[in-house]
Amino acid sequence: MTVIVRELASNRVVYETRAVNDGPWLDNNAVLPAMFDAAMQGFPNPPPGPRRVDIQVGRNS
């Protein structure tokens, strides 16, 4: 997943981040919100370089 935030007036990229899922989950309804949360950690000043973010995805019973 790639998230790009642009300044509306100039269309300039002001924030860009990526997230990947390496877990066992295949349910997009559960995984995509968790990936978005991981990608946005540190916004608007994320630490430089790749990092690992673990987010628990709950099961609906």
N, CA, C and O of each residue as an XYZ file, in Angstrom:
244
protein
N       0.850     -1.161      0.000
C       0.000      0.000      0.000
C       0.898      1.227      0.000
O       1.871      1.294      0.752
N       0.578      2.172     -0.823
C       1.281      3.449     -0.861
C       0.290      4.552     -0.529
O      -0.822      4.574     -1.055
N       0.692      5.462      0.340
C      -0.125      6.619      0.692
C       0.652      7.859      0.288
O       1.791      8.056      0.711
N       0.030      8.689     -0.532
C       0.644      9.948     -0.951
C      -0.313     11.072     -0.593
O      -1.478     11.056     -0.991
N       0.184     12.055      0.164
C      -0.596     13.225      0.535
C      -0.018     14.399     -0.234
O       1.182     14.670     -0.174
N      -0.890     15.095     -0.959
C      -0.455     16.232     -1.764
C      -1.074     17.527     -1.270
O      -2.188     17.539     -0.748
N      -0.342     18.609     -1.439
C      -0.873     19.931     -1.169
C      -1.890     20.252     -2.262
O      -1.573     20.157     -3.448
N      -3.072     20.620     -1.885
C      -4.149     20.815     -2.844
C      -3.834     21.912     -3.869
O      -4.073     21.726     -5.063
N      -3.309     23.030     -3.424
C      -3.088     24.160     -4.328
C      -2.041     23.872     -5.409
O      -2.221     24.255     -6.565
N      -0.946     23.197     -5.034
C       0.155     23.000     -5.980
C       0.299     21.558     -6.465
O       1.052     21.284     -7.400
N      -0.419     20.647     -5.835
C      -0.312     19.225     -6.138
C       1.055     18.649     -5.746
O       1.420     17.557     -6.182
N       1.803     19.385     -4.928
C       3.125     18.957     -4.466
C       2.977     17.860     -3.414
O       2.122     17.957     -2.534
N       3.805     16.816     -3.500
C       3.794     15.743     -2.513
C       4.363     16.287     -1.206
O       5.486     16.791     -1.175
N       3.587     16.185     -0.129
C       4.040     16.657      1.174
C       4.274     15.494      2.146
O       4.898     15.678      3.191
N       3.780     14.306      1.807
C       3.997     13.133      2.646
C       3.808     11.899      1.781
O       2.826     11.791      1.047
N       4.750     10.967      1.867
C       4.653      9.723      1.112
C       5.153      8.587      1.987
O       6.207      8.693      2.614
N       4.403      7.511      2.027
C       4.768      6.371      2.856
C       4.240      5.090      2.225
O       3.364      5.123      1.361
N       4.783      3.973      2.665
C       4.364      2.668      2.155
C       4.232      1.699      3.315
O       4.871      1.853      4.356
N       3.379      0.690      3.110
C       3.235     -0.381      4.095
C       3.046     -1.692      3.342
O       2.415     -1.733      2.286
N       3.594     -2.745      3.895
C       3.417     -4.081      3.317
C       2.939     -5.026      4.415
O       3.234     -4.831      5.594
N       2.209     -6.036      4.014
C       1.709     -7.042      4.934
C       2.515     -8.315      4.733
O       2.553     -8.869      3.634
N       3.160     -8.778      5.804
C       3.870    -10.051      5.703
C       3.262    -11.082      6.645
O       3.883    -12.096      6.963
N       2.039    -10.805      7.086
C       1.344    -11.718      7.988
C       0.455    -12.692      7.239
O       0.402    -12.687      6.009
N      -0.238    -13.525      7.992
C      -1.067    -14.573      7.390
C      -2.446    -14.097      6.936
O      -3.202    -14.880      6.360
N      -2.785    -12.848      7.180
C      -4.133    -12.368      6.887
C      -4.324    -12.113      5.402
O      -3.472    -11.507      4.753
N      -5.433    -12.573      4.874
C      -5.786    -12.325      3.477
C      -7.061    -11.499      3.355
O      -7.431    -11.103      2.249
N      -7.733    -11.234      4.457
C      -8.999    -10.497      4.467
C      -8.714     -8.999      4.354
O      -8.288     -8.373      5.325
N      -8.947     -8.425      3.175
C      -8.659     -7.009      2.952
C      -9.412     -6.097      3.901
O      -8.898     -5.040      4.268
N     -10.621     -6.476      4.312
C     -11.396     -5.636      5.231
C     -10.710     -5.493      6.579
O     -10.901     -4.484      7.258
N      -9.925     -6.467      6.979
C      -9.182     -6.397      8.237
C      -7.779     -5.844      8.031
O      -7.287     -5.078      8.859
N      -7.134     -6.226      6.936
C      -5.726     -5.897      6.731
C      -5.516     -4.455      6.273
O      -4.611     -3.788      6.775
N      -6.313     -3.960      5.347
C      -6.068     -2.616      4.808
C      -6.147     -1.514      5.858
O      -5.287     -0.634      5.851
N      -7.136     -1.508      6.767
C      -7.112     -0.472      7.812
C      -5.875     -0.565      8.704
O      -5.324      0.461      9.104
N      -5.435     -1.781      9.018
C      -4.232     -1.950      9.835
C      -2.999     -1.458      9.091
O      -2.124     -0.834      9.690
N      -2.920     -1.730      7.793
C      -1.789     -1.251      6.993
C      -1.785      0.272      6.921
O      -0.725      0.893      6.996
N      -2.965      0.879      6.777
C      -3.050      2.340      6.741
C      -2.580      2.921      8.064
O      -1.815      3.886      8.078
N      -3.032      2.340      9.192
C      -2.586      2.806     10.513
C      -1.067      2.717     10.639
O      -0.431      3.636     11.155
N      -0.489      1.615     10.169
C       0.963      1.442     10.234
C       1.675      2.470      9.364
O       2.679      3.050      9.777
N       1.156      2.697      8.163
C       1.782      3.647      7.242
C       1.759      5.071      7.786
O       2.669      5.856      7.517
N       0.726      5.402      8.546
C       0.573      6.775      9.027
C       1.240      7.018     10.381
O       1.245      8.151     10.862
N       1.801      5.987     11.004
C       2.483      6.204     12.277
C       3.652      7.163     12.074
O       4.477      6.978     11.179
N       3.706      8.175     12.910
C       4.757      9.181     12.816
C       4.361     10.391     11.992
O       5.116     11.361     11.930
N       3.192     10.360     11.355
C       2.740     11.495     10.534
C       2.688     12.737     11.382
O       2.192     12.662     12.506
N       3.156     13.857     10.932
C       3.703     14.171      9.615
C       5.213     14.044      9.536
O       5.802     14.400      8.515
N       5.865     13.543     10.596
C       7.324     13.437     10.616
C       7.759     12.014     10.942
O       8.184     11.746     12.066
N       7.663     11.100      9.987
C       8.064      9.727     10.268
C       9.580      9.616     10.412
O      10.320     10.441      9.876
N      10.040      8.599     11.134
C      11.481      8.397     11.219
C      12.030      7.983      9.854
O      11.303      7.392      9.054
N      13.293      8.281      9.577
C      13.856      7.925      8.271
C      14.052      6.419      8.120
O      14.273      5.707      9.100
N      13.970      5.957      6.908
C      14.255      4.565      6.590
C      13.119      3.619      6.928
O      12.124      4.002      7.543
N      13.292      2.380      6.512
C      12.276      1.368      6.794
C      12.189      1.066      8.286
O      13.179      1.174      9.010
N      11.015      0.694      8.728
C      10.815      0.287     10.116
C       9.729     -0.773     10.164
O       8.920     -0.892      9.244
N       9.717     -1.528     11.226
C       8.700     -2.568     11.406
C       7.664     -2.057     12.395
O       8.000     -1.568     13.474
N       6.406     -2.178     12.010
C       5.295     -1.794     12.870
C       4.388     -3.007     12.987
O       3.875     -3.492     11.979
N       4.184     -3.502     14.193
C       3.288     -4.640     14.415
C       1.941     -4.125     14.900
O       1.860     -3.407     15.896
N       0.888     -4.499     14.186
C      -0.475     -4.107     14.553
C      -1.302     -5.388     14.625
O      -1.307     -6.194     13.695
N      -1.995     -5.558     15.735
C      -2.839     -6.729     15.908
C      -4.143     -6.534     15.130
O      -4.769     -5.476     15.197
N      -4.533     -7.559     14.404
C      -5.785     -7.554     13.672
C      -6.691     -8.552     14.378
O      -6.391     -9.744     14.451
N      -7.815     -8.040     14.900
C      -8.729     -8.922     15.632
C      -9.633     -9.715     14.699
O      -9.902     -9.318     13.566
N     -10.083    -10.830     15.209
C     -11.038    -11.659     14.472
C     -12.437    -11.301     14.942
O     -12.676    -11.111     16.135
N     -13.367    -11.209     13.983
C     -14.767    -10.993     14.334
C     -15.402    -12.346     14.597
O     -15.347    -13.233     13.746
N     -16.004    -12.513     15.768
C     -16.627    -13.795     16.115
C     -18.097    -13.746     15.832
O     -18.802    -14.730     16.056
